[in-house]
């Protein structure tokens, strides 16, 4: 039986060798198929009826600016007032204080919480203020803008707002 198996061995080896030699070594063209690129027509936002998206602002005037300062809330003693300051991406170290118009008393607000950035590259700084007494207040904010000429202090003020006494 060993003789019968050994008789087929040379023929099997010859067939396997012939199969491998016939194809040769594949070239780079055989390995990497080329696929033609067909440009797809993607509708633009204008074609779809949507307004064009705002691009990130590269305008240095926007990046180096602070303001407006907006104030929202109940405007009653004991109720929290929210203060929002818009700042450009080149502005940092934003500090705000409230000024009581009748007494000139000032309160420095706690560090802000920052959201951001919006589509135009600006950030919103949010402060809170609990007015201790009725009267007319305003908010004054300052920051530092990094410009081509170096650091520049920027500032913005809110419109005056009135806090009513409770009751």
C-alpha positions, 0 to 999 in steps of 0.5 A, a space after each residue: 500500500 505504501 508503494 501505491 501512495 508513493 507512486 502518486 506522490 511525484 505526480 501530485 508534487 508536479 501538479 502543485 508546482 505547475 499550478 503555482 508557477 503558471 500565475 507568477 508574482 502579482 504586480 502593483 496593477 493586479 493588486 490595486 484596482 483602479 476605480 473611476 471617480 464620479 463627482 457626486 452632485 450635492 445640493 447646496 444649502 441655497 438650492 435646498 432653500 436653507 440660508 447659508 451657514 455662518 462661517 467662523 469669523 476671521 475678522 480681527 475686530 470680532 475676535 478682539 471685541 467684547 459685548 454686548 452685555 445683556 441682563 435678564 431676570 425678574 428684576 426684584 430684590 432677592 431674585 437672581 439676575 443673569 448677565 451674559 457677555 459676548 466675547 471674541 475668541 481673542 478675548 480672555 480674562 473677562 471680569 464684570 462688576 455691578 454698579 448701584 447708580 444711586 450709591 456708587 456701590 460696586 459688586 465684583 461678580 463671581 467668575 463666569 461660566 463659559 459656553 462656546 464657541 458659536 458659529 461666528 467664533 464668539 463665546 458667551 460668558 454668563 454671570 449671576 447677580 443677586 441684587 441686595 437692594 432696589 435701585 438702578 444698576 449697570 454692569 461693566 465688563 472688561 477683558 484682555 484681547 490678544 492682538 497683533 500689537 500685543 495685549 489690549 484691554 477691552 470693555 463693554 457696559 450694559 444698559 441701566 436696569 432697575 431692581 424693584 423692592 420686593 412686595 
